[in-house]
Amino acid sequence: MKIKISNALLNCLLAALAAGILFFENFSPTLKTFALVCAAAALAVLLATWRRENSVAVKLIAVIIFFALGAFRFYAADNLPANDISKFEGQIIRVTGTIRDEPQIKTMANELTQQRFVVEVERAGKNPASGGVVVTSYGEPQPARIGDKISAEGKIKFITGYKNPGQIDTATRMKSDGITARFSAGKAGVTIEPVEGNFWTKFLRLVAEIRQHYRASMEKIMSNEDAAAIFAMLFGGYAGLNAELVEDFATTGIVHILSVSGSHMSLLAAATAALCLLLKLPRWATVALGFFVIFTYTLLSGMLPQVVRSACMGMLVFLGTALKKESLGARMLAFTALGMLLWSPLLIFDISFQLSFSSTAGLMYLAKDLRRKMLRLPDWFTMPAAMTLSAQIASLPVVVWYFNRISLSSVLANVFVMPLLEFVIVGGLLGGLIALVLPPLGKIFFVAEALIFSTGAELNHLFAKIPFSAVQVPTLGIAAGAIYYLALIFRRAEILLLLVLVLAVNFFKTGGELEVNFVDVGQGDCAVVLTPHRKCLIFDTGGVREKTFDVGGRVVIPYLWHENVREVDTIFLSHVHEDHSGGAGSIIRKMPVREIVTAGEGKAEYAAVFGIAQEKLDNLREGHTGEIFKIDGVEVKVLYAPLVGTGNEISNVYQIRYGGVSFLITGDLVKEIEADMLRAGIDVSSTVLKVGHHGSATSSSEEFLRAVQPKVAVICAGYGNQFNHPRPEVLEHLEKVGAKIYRTDKDGLIKFKTDGRKLTVSTFND
């Protein structure tokens, strides 16, 4: 019996492998139980088809095998060896190893210089160790190269991201690249020991020097911002990029051009194919030269894992196009994805893999049909338009899950802006090589590059400012995403109609429940409250001291979009400290906010923290003790608003009440003010307590906790924070009053739902 391995069968095997990975990640059964169930399923298929020549049975057994294989590979990849560096978490220890990637240097917003190393660990203290660790140091950068030995001491921490729905999973992405821990070098900094290295090490160093040559050559001719943008397009990396430029590129859907992606590989291959066509080379020579160009560019980009993946995807598109055999390219895409997931199953959780695979699949399966439907339009428009639309259609659920918006201006940007930027990429690579041999000619090349890039960036800025250039959309859940892909695969309108109905129900449903979501913003406070009819209130907005990271724009806003929040009714701020108010600036700039209620520090101080001029804060005012806000059946009361004081003493206390359930939001309330509130006879009893000052010993006195009598306590703190919050004595006091404790550093997002009588709790890590 012959079994033909068709594209459909390959895709089924790939889906089974992915399903096995996802199943084991979500349900974590024992290996023995899982193996027995899979064996029983395969045996059942065999018995049902006994003595029959049934190719369907063989295919079903193959699907079961790949499902099991996916689960076993995930188990093996997710369970790290006993001497992995992450096993030393929480210990202050000296780590010795080899620098495996080019060291990164950047100047922080506070003017400190940060040097970042990715280290392949050899020893932790006196013990042999393995795995990758990210080491950061501050101060004068030390000369260091790939392959040099490094030694540094610090407190080992896990790789963690912000644990909220829709957030990019940084920890799993880095784990798939073999990086499982991080630490900051102490006062002693790092010690670098130069190593001559082997041939491969020397080659990687040469490649790094070539990239630096490109950067230095460009910075001599053009502005640092333009040089940073063109360098990012050539080799990836967001260091030094203008934030407005990145936002414009994201709005028009071409932000991928700022990092090495499959489109870069396809571009270089297409340019090679055009040259081969001009020279009338045979098809085999075109394919060989295209592969050589992509391989060389991959080497120049540092052979980073995401670059290698992009190269594989780009080669597939080129192969299918060059040989005019899309079916061959589609088959190789499935084989490549199977190989990648078998080698590194954690890739399935990596956004770059998800986008590269879905976009490439769209190009393989949809672009030709879309272009055929545009026959009456000119070729110069149909080719980029069909490629853009096919990639967008295929990757839409992924894009919506992470970014909650669809670019309606992407076709314009791809037709009119991308050709200019593609010329910048090809020309930039040539210009760097020319500058090596003929520096004066290289300067002329880079001047032209800067002019063309500026023209493209300005044109893209115009497209980004068109009304409805990008529209916010609600998150597609797993069920809706599955229905969407079924409709795409089978091309059935009734399936698409089912998806529309599911989305409509989700969009318009109001369950009569209040949601209080304590968002993981690291070492800061933020609670997003959604009323029964989905009005949004925010209590504190998180933030980072000295503005080294935009928590509002990169954590809170994505969560609001994930929850389909389009405007904010009221922001209630406890006080002006950046870990409570720093994120508000980005929220105010990016969506309508009706009112901002603050403590009594003054408008000038809040304007400075927000980074917004005072005259633009007409909707900001102080809250007053006893003031009550009634919004959509939800009552918010300012229990306490100090008139005098400094620092954490100026901290408003709010109580949210819905029916018989209440939430006490205390900011950084200190024990002295807690005592003042109790002496004043203020009723602080509440169902849920947001614990004061991240669980610091300066807050949460036993008397205050007895007065609150919380059933649940929430502590907002950053993982591994330098203040050792929450303090053990605070946890003991909370346990004494019988409160169930949740922590954002351990649980991630903490979501409460209540109809005014019953209260349910779920967390990101559930």
N, C-alpha and C positions, 0 to 999 in steps of 0.2 A: 504494500500500500504506500503510495507516494503522497507526501504532504507538501503542497506548494506553499512556500512562505510568502504570502502576499503582503501588501502594505497594510491591509486591514488586520491581518493576523499579527504583524509586528506592532501595530498600534495597540492592539488588545493586550499583547504581552507587556508593552510599556505601561499601559494603564494598570495592569495587574501588579507589576512591580511597584509602581507609585502607591497603589492602594495598600499593599502590604506594609510599606514604610509608614504611611499615615495611620493605618490600623494599629500597628504596634506602638507608635508614638502616642496615640490617644488612649489606648486601653491597657497597654503593658501587661499582657497575660504572661504566665510562666512559659518558658521555652518548651517544656515537656508537654503541657496541655495544648499549646498552639500546634506543635508538631503532630500530636495525635489527631487533632481535629482535621488538619490538612491531609494527613495520611488516610483518614477515614473518608474524606470527601473524594480523594483520588480513587480509593478502593470502590466506593459506591458507583463512580462513573464506569470503572472497569466491569463490575458485576452487571451493570445495566446494559452493557454492550458486549457481553461475553459471546465469543464465537461469531462476531460480526465484523466485517471490514468497515469500520466506522471512523472516518477521518475526523468527524465532529468530536468524538470521544477523545481522540488523541489531542486535539486542539484544546479541549476543556482541561485535560490533565496538564498540558503545558501552561495554561493560564494559572491553574492551582499551584504548580511548581514555582512560577515566577512570583505569585503572590507570597508564597512562603519564603522565597529567596529574598524578596524585598524586606520582609520582617526580620529575617536573620541578619541581613546586612546592616539594617538599622541598629539592631541590638549590639552588633559588634562595634559599630562606629560610635555609638552613644556611650558605651561603657569603656571608659579610659583605663589604661594600665595603672597598676598600683603606684608606680613611681612618677606618674604625670605631675607636672608642676602645680596643677590645680589642687592636688591632694594636700598641698602645704598651705591651703587657704587659711588666712588669719594669723599665720606665723610671720614674724620679722626674721628674715633669713637672707643670707648672701647667695646670690645666684650667679653661676658662671656658665657661659655658653658662647655661641658663635653668632655674629650678626648675619642674618639671612637675607634681608632686604636693604635697599638703599636708605640710610638714615634720613629722617625728615626733620627739617628745621623751620619753625615759623614763629613770628612775633605775635604774642597774644594782645588782646585789647588793653590789658593793663601794662603793656610795654615790656613784659617779661619775655625772654626768649626760651622757647620750648624745643628740646631735642627729643625725638622719638625713635626708638630702636625696636625692631622685631627680632627677637633672639631665639635661636634654637638651643634649648637648655641642655646642659651636660651634667651639671651638679647643682644641688640645692643644699647649701651648707657643706657637710662632709659626705652627703649621700648622693649616689648617682641618681639622675633625674632625666626626664624626657619631656617632650611637648614644646609648644611655642609660647612665649610670653612677650607682652608689650611693656617696654621699660621707658619711662619718661623722666627727663631731668630738666632742671631750669638753671639758667645762668649762661655763662660763656660757653658756646658750643665747643665740643672737642672734635678734633679731626678723627674721622672714623670711616671705614669702608666695609663693603660687603666682605664677609669672610674673616674679619678681625675678631679676636677674642675680646669679650667684654665681661666685666665683673661689677656687680652693683648690689646694694642691700636695700631692702624695703619690706613693707607688709604686703604679702601676697593676697590678691583679691581675684574673685571670679570676673570674667568678662560679663558685664551686664548692660542691658539697654534700659530704656523706659518701658515698663511692662504695662502697656495699654493696648486695647484693640486697634488694629490698623497701623500700629507702629512697625517699622522695619525691624526684623529680628536680628539685631547686631550680634548677639552672643552666638547664635547657631551659625550665622554666616561665617564668623571668624573661626568657630570650631571646625567647620568644614574645611578651612584652610590650615587646620592644625594648631590654632592659637587658642589657648584655653584659660589664660590668666594674665594679669597685669599688675604692675606696681609702680610707684613713684620713688625714684632714688632719693635717699635722705640727704643730709647736709654734705656728706662725703662725696655725693655725686656718683659718677661712673668711672671705672678704670678701663682704658682701652689698651690692648696689647696688639700692635701691628703684626700681621701674619702674611707671609708671602703668598700662600695659597696655591691651589692646583690650577690646571689649565682652565677649568670651568669657572672657578672663582675669578681668575684674571680676566676672563672674557666678560663676566657680569660687571666687573669694575670698569672695563673699557666701555661697555654699553652705558653705564651710569655717567661716565665722563662725557660721552657723546651727547646725552640728554642735557647735561649741564652746559655744554657748548651751545646747544640750541637756545637755551634760556638766556645765557649771557649775551649771545649775539643779538637776540631780539631786544633785550633790555637796553642795549646801547643805541638802538634806533628808534624805539617806540616807547610809549608810556608803560609803567609797570603793570597797570591794569590790563592793557591790551596784550602785553607780553604774557601775562598770566593766563588770559583767556585762550590765546592761540596755543600756548604750551599745553593747556588742558585738553584742547581739541586734538593735539598731536599725540600726547602721551598719558592723558588723564591727570586727575588731582585737582582739588578745588582751592588749593592754597592761593591766597591773594586775589581771588575773583571778586568782582563787584557784585554785591548782593542784588542790586536792581537788575543787572544783566541776567543773573541766574533766574530770577523771578520771571523776567520777560521770556526767557527760553522755555521755562516750565509752562507758562501760560499758553504759548503757541505750540507746545508739544514736541519741541526739538531739543530739550535739555540733555538728551542722550548724547548729543554731539560734543558735550563738554567732558565726556569720559569715553575711554576706548570701548567700543561696542561692535556688534556684528556689522553695523552699517559702515563703520570705518573699513572693515575688511572687504566688504562688498564694493565699496567705493574704489579702493586701491585695485581690486581685481578688475572692476569695470574699466578703470583707466588703462590697465595693462591690456585688457581685451581690445580696447579701441586702438591702442598702439599696434598690437599684433594684426588687427584688421587692416590698418594703414600699411603695414609692412607685408601684408598678404602671407602671413605665416600659417602653417597647417594647424588644424584644431588641437592636435595633441600637444603641439608646441605652446599654444595659447593656454591650455590647461596647466601644463608644467610650469610656465613662466608665472601664471597667476598664483599658483600654489607657492612658488619660490618667493614672490613679493610678499604674500601674506605671512609666510614663515619668517622672513627677514624682519618685517615690521613687528611681529610678535616678539622676536628677540630684542629689538630696539626698545620695546615697551616694558622690558624687564621680566618677561615670562611670568607675570603675576597670574594666579589661577583664573581670575575673571577674564583676563586678556586671552589666555589659552582657550577658554570656553567660547569667547566671542570669535576667535580665529576659526574654531571648528565649525561654528554656525555659519560664518561668512564663507568658508570654503565650500560648504554644502550648497549655498545659494549660487555661488559662482559656478560650481560643477554642473548643477542642473540647468543653468542659463547657457553656459558655454557649449554643452553637449546637446542643448535643446531637448533634454529628457527630464522633465520635472518629476516624473515618477521615480527615476533613479535618485534624484536629490531627496525626495520625500522618504524613500527607503533608507538612505544613508542618514537622514536626520533621526529616524527612529533608532537605527543601530547606534548612532553616536550618543543619543540620550540614554539608551539602555546601558552603554558602556560607562558613561559618566556617573549614573546613579548606582551602578554596581560598584564602581570604584569609590565613590563618595556619596552615600545615600542622603547625607544631610543637605546636599545641594538642592533638594526639592523645596527646602524652606528659604532658599536664597533668592532674593528679588531679582538679581541680575540673571540667574539661570531661568527663572520663571518668565521674565520679559524676553530674554534672548530666544528661548524655545518657542514660546507662543507667537512672537513676531515672525520668526523664521518659518514656522508652520503656516502662518497666514500668507507669507510670500509664496510658499510652495503650493498651497491648495487654493488660494483665493485670487491672487493677483492677475492671473491670466484671464479668468472669467470676468473680473471687474473691468479689465482693459477692453475686453471684447464688447462690453456693454457701452463703451465710450467711443465707438467707432467714428462717430461724426465729429469728434473733437480732435484737435491737432496732436500729433505724436509727442511734441515737447511738453504737452500738458498731461496726456493720458498716462505716460509711463510713471512719472513721480506721483501723480494722483492715485493711480491704482496701487502702487507699492505702499504709499502712506495709508490709504484706507484699509488695505488688506492686513497690514501689520496692526493697525489700531483696532479693527474688528476682532481679530484673533486674541489680542492681549487686553481687551476692554475689561473683563472681570478683575484681572490682576491690577490694572491701573486704577480702577475704581476702588478696589479694596484698600490700596495704600494711599491714594491721593485724593479720592472722592471728587474728582472733577474730570471733565472731558473737554479737550481743546477743540473748539469749532473753527479755529483759525489755522489749524495744522496743515490743511491742504494748501492754503495761501503761503504759509511759511516754507513748506516743502517744495513748492513750485518756484517761488521767487527768492527765498533766502538761502535755502540749502545749497543750490548751485554755487552761490558765492562762497559759502563756508567750505564746501567741498573743494573748491579751487584753492582756498586758504590752506586746507590740509595737505593736498598734493603739492602745492607750491611751497608750503612751509618745509616739508620734508626735503624737497629739492634744494630750497634755499639754504638749509643747514649744511647740506653736502657741498654746495657751491662755496659757502663761506669758509669751509675748511681749506679749500684749494685756492680760491680767489676772493679774499675778504672784501675788496671794493665792490665786486659784482654781487656778493652776498648781501651787502648793505642795500644795494638798489632793489634786490629781490624782497628784502624785508620791509622796505619803505612801501613797496607796492602791496605787500601782504597787509600792512597796517591800514592802508587806504581801503582795500577791498573789505577787510574785516569790519572797519568802522561803518562802511556803507551797509553791509549786511546787518550789523547790530542795530543801526538806526532804523532800517526798514522793518526789522523784526519788532522793534519797540513800537512802531506805528501799528503793526498788526495786533500787538498785545493790548493796545489801548482801545481797540475797536470794541464797542458795546457787545457783550456776550461773546467775547473772544474765547473765554473758557467758562463753562457752566458747572456749578456744584451739583453733584448727584448723590443720592443716598447709597450706602454701601450695599453691594450685592452679597448676600449671605452664601453659604456653601450650597444650599438647595437651589437658590436662584441661579448661581453660577453653573451648576450642573445642568439645569434646564436650558440655560443659554447655549452651552456647548452642544447639547443634544440637538437643539434647533439648528445650530451651525453645521453640525456633521450631517444630519439627515435632510437639511434644507426644507423643513416642514413649517408652514406658516402657523398651523394650529399649536405647535409647541411654543413658538414665539409668542402667540397670543396668551398661552398659559403663563409665560414669564411676565408679560405685561400685567396680567391680573394679579399675580403674586406680588409684584412690586407696588401696584396700586393699593392693595390691601395693607401692605407694610407702611406705605407712605401716609395713608390717611387714617390709620388706626390710632385711636387714643383710648388707653385702657383704664382711665380713671385712677391711675396710680401716680404717686410722686416718686421720682428717681433722684437719689442723692449719690453722686459718683465721686469718690475721693480718688483723684487722678495721681498716678505716680509721676511726680516732677522732681524726683531726687530729694535733696535736702531742702525741702520747701513745702509750702501748703497750697493746695488747690482742690476745691470741691465744686463740681459742676452739677447744678440742680435743674432738673427738667420737670416742669409742672405737668398736671394731667393732660393739658392741651399743648404740651411741648414748648412752652415759653421757657427761656433759659436765664438762670441766675448763676452767677459765679462768685464764690466766696474765696478770695485770695487767688493769685494767678501764678504762683511759683516764680522762680527766677534764680539767677546765679550772681553772686557778688562780683563786682568789677566787669560784669557783662561779657564774660568769656564764652558764653553760650546762650543762644536765644531760646529759652525755654518756652516763651509764649508762642513764637512763630513755628518752632520745630517739634513741640510736644502738645501744648494745649490746643492750638488751632487745628492740627490734624485730628485730635480727638473730637473736637466740636464738629468738624466735617464728617467724621465717622458716624456721629450721632445725628447727622443731617441738620445741624443747627446753622441757620442762615443769619440770624441776628441775636444780639444779647439784650435782654430787657434791662438788667441791672448788674453791675459789678459791685460787690461789697468787699472792701479792703479792711483788714484788721489794723494795719499800720504800714508805714512807708518803707520798711526794710525790704531789700531787693528779693530775698527769698520768699516774700509774700506778695510783693507788688511789681517786681521787675518784669514779669511776663505780660502785664496789662498793656504796655505800649504797643506790642505787635497785634494784640487782639483789637485794640482801638483803631489801629491803622487798617486792618484787614476786613473788619465787618462792623456794621452799625451797632452802636451801644447807646441805649436810651439814657441811662443815668449811671453815674459812678458815685458811690457813697464811701467816704473815707474817715479815718481818724483825724485828729486835730493838728497835725503837723503843719499844714498850710499847702496851698496850691503850688507854690514855687518848688517845694521839695518833691511833690509827686510828679510835676512836669519834668524835673531833672531825672528822676528814676525812669519815667516812661520814655524819655527822649523826645518829648513833644512840647511845642511852645505853649506857654500858659494861656494865651489868647484862644487856643484851639480846644481848651478844656472847659467850655461853658457848661457842660453837663456834669461837672464834678462839684460835689459839695460835702460838707461834714455831716456825719450822723450824730444824733443826740440821744442821750439816755431816755428810754421810754418810748421812742419813736417806733411806730408800727407801719409796716408795708403789707398790703394785701394784694396778692397777685395770683389770679386764677385759682382761688380757693386756698392758697398757701399763705400763711402768716409768717412774716419775718419781723422780729422785734429786736431793737437795739437794747440789749439788757444793760449794757454799761459802755459809756463813752467818756474816758477821762478828759478832764479839761486842762490839766497840767501834768508835767512829767517829762521824762526823756527815755529814749531807747524803747525797750519792751514794755515799760510802764504805760506808754501811749499805745494801747492795744484795745480796739473795740471788741466787744463780745456780742455775738449775734445768736439768736435762737430761732430755728426754723420749726414751724408747727403745722402738721396736717392731720386733722382729726385728733386722735389720742396719741399720736406718735410725734416725738420732738427730737431735734438735733441741736446740740450746743457747740458752737464754733468759737473757740477761745483764742485764736491767734497765738501770740507768745505770752499769754497772760502769766504774770509772776505771782508768787505766793502772797506778797503784800497786798496786791490788788484783789486777789481771791478773798483775803480776809476782809478788806474794805467792803466788797460786795455782800458778804455774809452779814457783816455788821449793819449794812444798810437795809437788810431784810429782803434782798432780791431773791426771788425764787429761781434757782438754777437747776431744779430737778429736770432731768431729760432722759429720754430713752437711749440716745446715742451721744457719746461725748467725743468730740475731736480733741484729743489730749493736748494740753498747752505746751508750746515751745519744743515740739518734736520729741517729747518724753524727757526733757531736761529735768534735773533735780531742782531747778529754780522754780518749777511749777508743780501743780498737782499735789497740794498738801492733803493729808489724810482727812482733815476737816472738810475741805472743799469736795473731795470725792464722796464722802458720806452724804453731803448735801445734794450732790447731783444724783447719786444712786443709779449710775448708768447700767443698762443691761449689756451694752456693747461699747467698747472703747476703740477708737481709731487713732493710730499713731502715724503721722506723716514724717518719714525720715528717709535719708538716702543710704543705700547699701554701703557699708564700710566707711561711714562718715567719720571725720577726724575728731568729732566731739563725743564719740561713743554713745550717741543717742540711739534708742532710749536707755535711760539709766536703770540698773537692776532694782533700785529701791522704788522707782516709780511703777515698774511692772509688779512688784510685790504689793504695793498699795492698791493697784487696780484689781489684783486677784483677791485681796481681802474684801473688797466691796462686791465681789461676784461678777465682775464685768468680763465678758468674752473679748479677747484682744485680737485686733487685726492690725497689720503693719504693712505700709506700702513697700518698704524695703524687702519684705519677704513675700507678700501676697500680690504685689502689683496693684492694679486698679481694684478698688473695693466698691461694689455696687449695692446700694440698698434700694429696695422697692417696697412701697407700702400703700395700702388703700385707706389708711387712717386708723386701721385696727390691727391688721397683721403686718409683720415686718419680715422680709426675706433678705438674705445676704448672699452674694456670690463674689468671687474674686477672679482676677485674670488667671491665676495659677490653678484654679479648680479643675 
